Amino acid sequence: MHRDEIDGITVTAAEARDHVAELEAERAVAEVTGVAEIHSYISDLDQELQVWRQLYVISAVTEIATLRGELFGVQVG
């Protein structure tokens, strides 16, 4: 997944966080097994990790703002 693919994706913050954890585990296994020496593989994995981390932050902030709006009303200004 690339940055330009973030638009239109609907995932919860929890789903995005779980996927980040899976990707981080995959990277750890790659380091231990030596697969991280394959530059194209690790580069793609790092890029995907970066995108999913951004998606996690976007999802979390959106969920917080939505909850705040539901609890206290929409902020204007």
C-alpha positions as CSV (number, residue, x, y, z in Angstrom):
1,M,0.0,0.0,0.0
2,H,1.2,3.5,-0.9
3,R,0.4,6.9,0.6
4,D,-1.9,7.8,-2.3
5,E,-4.0,4.7,-1.4
6,I,-5.0,6.0,2.0
7,D,-7.9,8.1,0.7
8,G,-11.1,6.1,0.8
9,I,-9.8,3.5,3.2
10,T,-12.1,3.0,6.2
11,V,-10.5,1.2,9.1
12,T,-10.9,1.7,12.8
13,A,-7.9,2.8,14.8
14,A,-7.8,-0.6,16.5
15,E,-7.7,-2.4,13.1
16,A,-4.9,-0.1,11.9
17,R,-3.0,-0.6,15.1
18,D,-3.3,-4.3,14.9
19,H,-2.0,-4.3,11.3
20,V,1.0,-2.1,12.3
21,A,1.8,-4.7,15.0
22,E,1.6,-7.5,12.4
23,L,4.0,-5.6,10.1
24,E,6.4,-4.8,12.9
25,A,6.4,-8.5,13.8
26,E,7.1,-9.4,10.2
27,R,10.0,-7.0,10.2
28,A,11.4,-8.4,13.4
29,V,11.3,-11.9,11.9
30,A,13.0,-10.6,8.7
31,E,15.8,-9.2,10.8
32,V,16.3,-12.4,12.8
33,T,16.2,-14.7,9.7
34,G,18.4,-12.5,7.5
35,V,15.6,-11.7,5.0
36,A,16.1,-8.0,5.9
37,E,19.2,-8.2,3.7
38,I,16.9,-8.3,0.7
39,H,16.8,-4.5,0.1
40,S,13.6,-4.5,-2.1
41,Y,11.7,-6.5,0.5
42,I,12.7,-4.5,3.5
43,S,12.2,-1.2,1.6
44,D,8.6,-2.2,0.6
45,L,7.9,-3.4,4.2
46,D,9.2,-0.2,5.7
47,Q,7.1,1.9,3.2
48,E,4.0,-0.1,4.1
49,L,4.7,0.3,7.8
50,Q,5.0,4.1,7.4
51,V,1.7,4.3,5.5
52,W,-0.1,2.1,8.1
53,R,1.3,4.2,10.9
54,Q,-0.1,7.3,9.3
55,L,-3.4,5.6,8.7
56,Y,-3.5,4.6,12.4
57,V,-2.9,8.2,13.5
58,I,-5.5,9.5,11.1
59,S,-8.1,7.0,12.3
60,A,-7.4,7.6,16.0
61,V,-7.6,11.4,15.6
62,T,-10.9,11.1,13.6
63,E,-12.4,8.8,16.2
64,I,-11.4,11.2,19.0
65,A,-12.9,14.2,17.1
66,T,-16.1,12.3,16.3
67,L,-16.6,11.3,19.9
68,R,-15.9,14.8,21.1
69,G,-18.4,16.1,18.7
70,E,-21.0,13.6,19.8
71,L,-20.4,14.4,23.5
72,F,-20.0,18.2,23.4
73,G,-21.4,19.3,20.0
74,V,-19.6,20.4,16.9
75,Q,-16.9,23.0,17.3
76,V,-17.2,26.0,15.0
77,G,-14.6,28.6,14.3
